[in-house]
Each structure stands twice: as C-alpha cells, then as structure tokens.
Amino acid sequence: MDPHLLRTFVTVVEQRSFSGAAAALGYTQSAVSQHIAALETDLGTRLVERRPVAPTPSGARLMEHAPALLLRLDAARADIARLHEARPTRLTLACSPAALAPTVAHTLAELRAATDALELEVRVLGREAVLAEVVTGRADAGFVDGAAAPSDPLPMPDLGPTATFAAAEDALAVLFPHGHPLARRRAVRLTDLSQAQWIDAPDTAVPLDQLRAVCRTEGFGPRLRHRGTDLYGLAALAAAGHGLAALPLSVATTLPGVAAVPVSAPRLVHRTELVHPVNPTATARKLTELITVRAGADA
C-alpha cells in the first residue's frame, strides 16, 4: 500500500472534498482522483463515494487503520533523521496543560541554567497531540499527565519507539463550584461521584475514560464537552455549574472561581511523565537526567 496514496485518501475523507484535499496537499484535483482510483485498484474495493464525498464501508474500515499507519511512518522518518541531527542548545517541548505544573517549570529553569544559550520552545497541546509531536520529531520531548495508582505508569499508546520517565506525582483533586454541597469537604471519594455530571475535557482535565478505568465503574457521564487546552476556561465552566472535573491539586488550587477538593479514595495520584524518543537529542537527555534526579529527591 503506497503511503502517498493512503495520505491522499485520509485527506479526502477528512476534507469531504476532492478539491479541498487537492488544496490541502498541493496537488491538482485530477491527481487526487488518480490517487484514490489507484488505491481502490490496489485494495480491490471502492473506498470513497463521489457524490457526496464520503467513505464507503470499506473506506471507513481503512480509516480505522490509516492515521496510525501514517503516524508510524512519520515516526520512523523522524527516528532516522535524529541520528544525523545535532541541536545541542535547542529544545522543543510539547506539554499537556496540566503537565506544565511547578515541578516541570522549575526543572526547565534548571536546564536553562545548566545549558548555555538554550533555545527553548514550549507547546501546550492535547495529550494525543503531545505524543504525536514527539514520535514524529516535531518536538524533542513531551510531558503528559493523567490519573494512576501510586507509582503505576500511565497507559501509553504504541506509536513508536519511545522512553518514558516519571516526572512528578501530585494529589488528585475535583473542581467544584463554591456553592456546591461538597465544596467545603476536606476530601471526597471519587467513586461516590460516578453518577455526578462531569465536564468531558480530555485535553485539559483527567479524561473521563481514565476515571472509569481507575475506579472500575461505569458512570462519569459528561454534561458538557470542552475541547481545547484552556485550563481557565475549563475552571469557568466548572464554576458556573456545568459539571465536575479532575485535575492535579497543585494546578487546581490556582484556578479562580472553584473549590479544589482532594480525592481520598480510591488511592490515586495525578502523574506526569516525560516522553522522548529512544535516541533523544543531547538536550532532551539532559532534561531526563534533571527529571530523574528531582523525582528521586521527591520520592
């Protein structure tokens, strides 16, 4: 299967348009049509309906595989390129919003102090986007966060050869509006809140599917869906009573308009992990050393 044809197919499906895909890829519309026809010939089935443009059942099944396949190809290209790159004073870092906590910020300050003329770029992205940036080489390293049992690693998708390191563990807290009956509690049991209404904010708060998994229960239904990386916007929604959200206590206590109540049970922590390729840049390796030393000192 030709990856160029596959990339064209994905773009056509995402754009729902042959002309839109041509503009996005820099091809002519006839070239896009030829790519789709060639892929359909290769697989022996029609993949895209033309009027209106939409995937056929076979095309929908291919879309379940195609983005991950293309990402792995990009990851392989980046992995090879890193063998011949030398960027000793530059670090491009991708972080999920709640991962960019005081521990990480202080470690970056230590890295800057230890590296002459460090060029540092920090990108705040959703968790999946952070991992994609790392494996495709658009970022040298990334920080991702989530809920887990103490000392347990976060579940990570298999996107390519990466290494992960514990960066920080913090108490997990639930955001309540100040007028909520539980807002003045010293602690709450997460399982007692499974039937409450939550904000589905997978790029900012702890994802609801993680809460279901660690609590081993159904529930945690979303009342509202929040898409983006704005922690203050998420707090404003929680303060207005649109639903609950789970965040690290150190971050939650800085947000206005909400009460941050620690989780007492089940025994969970908010965990942040550093992720980088198995052959990291020199600056990413230095960051790993600093994170490891700090994590050991905090243990």
C-alpha positions as CSV (number, residue, x, y, z in Angstrom):
1,M,0.0,0.0,0.0
2,D,1.6,3.3,-1.2
3,P,1.7,5.7,1.8
4,H,1.3,8.7,-0.6
5,L,-2.0,7.2,-1.8
6,L,-3.0,6.5,1.7
7,R,-2.3,10.1,2.8
8,T,-4.4,11.4,-0.1
9,F,-7.2,9.1,0.9
10,V,-7.2,10.3,4.5
11,T,-7.2,13.9,3.4
12,V,-10.1,13.4,1.1
13,V,-12.1,11.8,3.8
14,E,-11.2,14.5,6.3
15,Q,-12.0,17.3,3.9
16,R,-15.1,15.5,2.4
17,S,-14.0,17.0,-0.8
18,F,-11.6,16.1,-3.7
19,S,-10.9,19.8,-4.4
20,G,-10.4,20.5,-0.7
21,A,-7.9,17.6,-0.5
22,A,-6.1,18.9,-3.6
23,A,-5.7,22.4,-2.0
24,A,-4.5,20.9,1.3
25,L,-1.9,18.6,-0.3
26,G,-0.8,21.0,-3.1
27,Y,-2.0,18.6,-5.9
28,T,-4.3,19.1,-8.8
29,Q,-7.8,17.7,-8.4
30,S,-7.2,15.2,-11.2
31,A,-4.1,13.9,-9.3
32,V,-6.2,13.4,-6.2
33,S,-8.7,11.4,-8.2
34,Q,-6.0,9.3,-9.7
35,H,-4.5,8.6,-6.2
36,I,-7.9,7.4,-4.9
37,A,-8.5,5.3,-8.0
38,A,-5.1,3.7,-7.7
39,L,-5.6,2.9,-4.0
40,E,-9.0,1.4,-4.8
41,T,-7.4,-0.8,-7.5
42,D,-4.7,-1.9,-5.1
43,L,-7.2,-2.9,-2.4
44,G,-9.8,-4.2,-4.9
45,T,-12.7,-2.3,-3.5
46,R,-14.4,1.1,-3.7
47,L,-13.2,3.4,-0.8
48,V,-14.9,6.7,-1.5
49,E,-18.3,7.7,-2.7
50,R,-18.1,10.6,-5.1
51,R,-21.5,12.3,-4.7
52,P,-21.5,13.3,-1.9
53,V,-17.9,12.6,-1.0
54,A,-17.9,10.1,1.9
55,P,-16.1,6.9,2.8
56,T,-17.7,3.6,1.8
57,P,-17.9,0.8,4.5
58,S,-14.5,-0.4,3.2
59,G,-13.2,3.2,3.4
60,A,-14.5,3.7,6.9
61,R,-12.7,0.5,8.0
62,L,-9.5,1.7,6.3
63,M,-9.8,5.0,8.2
64,E,-9.5,3.0,11.4
65,H,-6.0,2.0,10.4
66,A,-4.7,4.8,8.2
67,P,-3.9,7.6,10.7
68,A,-1.9,5.3,12.9
69,L,-0.1,3.8,9.9
70,L,0.9,7.2,8.7
71,L,2.0,8.3,12.1
72,R,4.2,5.3,12.4
73,L,5.8,6.1,9.1
74,D,6.4,9.7,10.1
75,A,7.9,8.4,13.4
76,A,10.3,6.1,11.5
77,R,11.4,9.0,9.3
78,A,12.0,11.3,12.4
79,D,13.8,8.5,14.2
80,I,16.3,8.1,11.3
81,A,16.7,11.8,10.9
82,R,17.6,12.3,14.6
83,L,20.7,10.0,14.1
84,H,22.2,12.8,12.0
85,E,21.0,15.9,13.8
86,A,22.9,17.9,16.3
87,R,21.0,20.5,18.2
88,P,22.9,20.8,21.5
89,T,21.4,24.1,22.7
90,R,17.8,23.8,21.4
91,L,14.8,22.1,23.0
92,T,11.3,21.9,21.6
93,L,9.0,20.6,24.3
94,A,5.3,19.6,24.0
95,C,3.2,19.6,27.2
96,S,-0.4,18.7,28.0
97,P,-1.8,21.7,30.0
98,A,-1.9,20.1,33.5
99,A,1.5,18.6,33.0
100,L,3.0,22.0,32.8
101,A,3.0,22.3,36.6
102,P,5.5,23.9,39.0
103,T,7.8,20.8,39.1
104,V,8.2,20.8,35.4
105,A,8.6,24.6,35.2
106,H,11.3,24.5,37.8
107,T,13.1,21.7,36.1
108,L,13.1,23.7,32.8
109,A,14.7,26.6,34.8
110,E,17.4,24.2,36.0
111,L,18.0,23.1,32.4
112,R,18.3,26.6,31.2
113,A,20.8,27.4,34.0
114,A,22.9,24.3,33.0
115,T,22.8,24.9,29.2
116,D,24.5,28.0,27.7
117,A,22.2,29.9,25.3
118,L,19.4,27.4,25.4
119,E,16.7,27.9,22.8
120,L,13.6,26.7,24.5
121,E,10.1,26.4,22.9
122,V,7.2,25.0,24.9
123,R,4.0,24.0,23.0
124,V,0.8,23.3,25.1
125,L,-1.2,20.7,23.3
126,G,-3.7,17.9,24.0
127,R,-2.3,14.6,25.2
128,E,-2.5,12.7,21.9
129,A,-1.0,15.7,20.1
130,V,1.9,15.7,22.5
131,L,2.7,12.1,21.8
132,A,2.4,12.7,18.0
133,E,4.7,15.7,18.2
134,V,7.4,13.6,20.0
135,V,7.2,10.5,17.7
136,T,7.3,12.5,14.5
137,G,10.2,14.6,15.6
138,R,8.3,17.9,15.7
139,A,9.2,18.0,19.5
140,D,12.3,16.7,21.2
141,A,10.4,15.6,24.3
142,G,7.0,15.9,25.9
143,F,5.2,15.8,29.2
144,V,1.9,14.1,29.5
145,D,-0.3,13.6,32.6
146,G,-3.2,11.5,33.9
147,A,-4.6,9.6,36.9
148,A,-3.0,6.4,38.1
149,A,-2.3,4.3,41.2
150,P,0.8,5.5,43.1
151,S,4.0,4.5,41.2
152,D,2.0,3.0,38.3
153,P,2.9,4.2,34.8
154,L,0.4,6.0,32.6
155,P,-1.1,3.9,29.8
156,M,0.5,4.9,26.6
157,P,-0.5,4.1,23.0
158,D,2.1,2.2,20.9
159,L,3.1,5.0,18.5
160,G,6.7,4.1,18.1
161,P,10.0,3.6,20.0
162,T,9.9,5.9,23.0
163,A,11.1,6.0,26.5
164,T,9.1,7.3,29.5
165,F,10.2,8.6,32.9
166,A,8.2,9.6,36.0
167,A,8.4,13.3,36.3
168,A,6.0,14.1,39.2
169,E,3.2,12.8,41.3
170,D,0.6,15.1,42.8
171,A,-2.6,14.7,44.7
172,L,-5.7,14.4,42.5
173,A,-8.5,16.9,43.1
174,V,-12.0,17.5,41.9
175,L,-13.2,21.0,40.9
176,F,-16.5,22.1,42.5
177,P,-18.3,25.4,42.2
178,H,-18.0,27.3,45.5
179,G,-21.8,26.8,46.2
180,H,-21.7,23.0,45.7
181,P,-22.6,21.0,48.9
182,L,-19.2,19.1,48.7
183,A,-17.1,22.2,48.1
184,R,-16.1,22.6,51.7
185,R,-15.2,18.9,52.3
186,R,-11.7,18.0,53.2
187,A,-11.7,15.2,50.7
188,V,-14.1,13.2,48.5
189,R,-14.4,9.7,47.3
190,L,-14.2,9.6,43.6
191,T,-16.5,6.5,43.3
192,D,-19.2,8.5,45.2
193,L,-19.2,11.0,42.3
194,S,-19.5,8.5,39.4
195,Q,-23.2,9.4,38.9
196,A,-22.5,13.2,39.1
197,Q,-22.4,15.2,35.9
198,W,-18.9,15.9,34.6
199,I,-17.2,18.0,32.0
200,D,-15.6,15.9,29.3
201,A,-12.3,17.7,28.8
202,P,-9.8,15.1,27.6
203,D,-7.1,17.6,26.7
204,T,-7.2,19.5,30.0
205,A,-8.7,17.5,32.8
206,V,-8.2,13.8,33.6
207,P,-10.1,12.0,30.8
208,L,-13.4,10.5,31.9
209,D,-12.4,7.1,30.5
210,Q,-9.4,7.1,32.8
211,L,-11.6,7.8,35.8
212,R,-13.9,4.9,34.8
213,A,-10.9,2.7,34.4
214,V,-9.1,3.5,37.7
215,C,-12.4,3.4,39.6
216,R,-13.5,0.2,37.8
217,T,-17.0,1.5,37.5
218,E,-19.4,3.0,34.9
219,G,-20.7,6.5,35.1
220,F,-18.8,9.8,34.9
221,G,-21.2,10.9,32.2
222,P,-20.5,14.2,30.5
223,R,-22.9,17.1,30.8
224,L,-20.7,19.3,28.6
225,R,-17.8,18.7,26.2
226,H,-14.8,21.0,26.4
227,R,-12.3,20.8,23.6
228,G,-9.0,22.7,23.8
229,T,-6.2,23.4,26.3
230,D,-7.6,26.4,28.2
231,L,-7.5,25.5,31.9
232,Y,-9.0,28.8,32.9
233,G,-11.9,28.3,30.5
234,L,-12.4,24.8,32.0
235,A,-12.5,26.3,35.5
236,A,-15.0,29.0,34.4
237,L,-17.3,26.2,33.2
238,A,-16.9,24.3,36.4
239,A,-17.5,27.4,38.5
240,A,-20.8,28.1,36.6
241,G,-22.1,24.6,37.5
242,H,-21.7,22.9,34.1
243,G,-20.0,19.8,35.7
244,L,-17.1,18.5,37.7
245,A,-13.5,18.0,36.5
246,A,-10.4,16.3,37.9
247,L,-7.0,18.0,38.0
248,P,-3.8,17.9,40.0
249,L,-4.2,19.7,43.3
250,S,-1.2,22.0,42.7
251,V,-2.9,23.3,39.5
252,A,-6.5,23.2,40.7
253,T,-5.8,25.5,43.7
254,T,-4.5,28.2,41.3
255,L,-7.7,28.4,39.3
256,P,-10.3,31.1,40.1
257,G,-14.0,30.5,41.0
258,V,-13.7,26.9,42.0
259,A,-13.0,24.8,45.1
260,A,-10.3,22.1,44.7
261,V,-11.2,19.1,46.9
262,P,-8.6,16.3,47.2
263,V,-9.6,12.7,46.3
264,S,-9.2,10.3,49.2
265,A,-10.3,7.1,47.5
266,P,-9.6,5.2,45.5
267,R,-5.9,5.6,46.2
268,L,-4.9,7.6,43.1
269,V,-2.3,10.3,42.2
270,H,-2.0,12.7,39.3
271,R,1.1,11.5,37.5
272,T,3.2,13.4,35.0
273,E,5.6,11.6,32.7
274,L,8.4,12.7,30.4
275,V,8.4,11.0,27.0
276,H,11.1,11.2,24.4
277,P,12.4,9.0,21.5
278,V,14.8,6.1,22.4
279,N,17.6,8.1,20.7
280,P,17.0,11.6,22.2
281,T,18.8,14.8,21.4
282,A,21.5,15.8,23.9
283,T,19.3,18.5,25.4
284,A,16.4,16.1,25.9
285,R,18.8,13.6,27.5
286,K,20.0,16.4,29.9
287,L,16.4,17.2,30.7
288,T,15.8,13.5,31.5
289,E,18.7,13.5,33.9
290,L,17.4,16.5,35.8
291,I,13.9,15.0,36.0
292,T,15.3,11.7,37.3
293,V,17.3,13.5,40.0
294,R,14.3,15.6,41.0
295,A,11.9,12.6,41.1
296,G,14.4,10.7,43.2
297,A,14.8,13.6,45.6
298,D,11.0,13.9,45.9
299,A,10.4,10.1,46.5
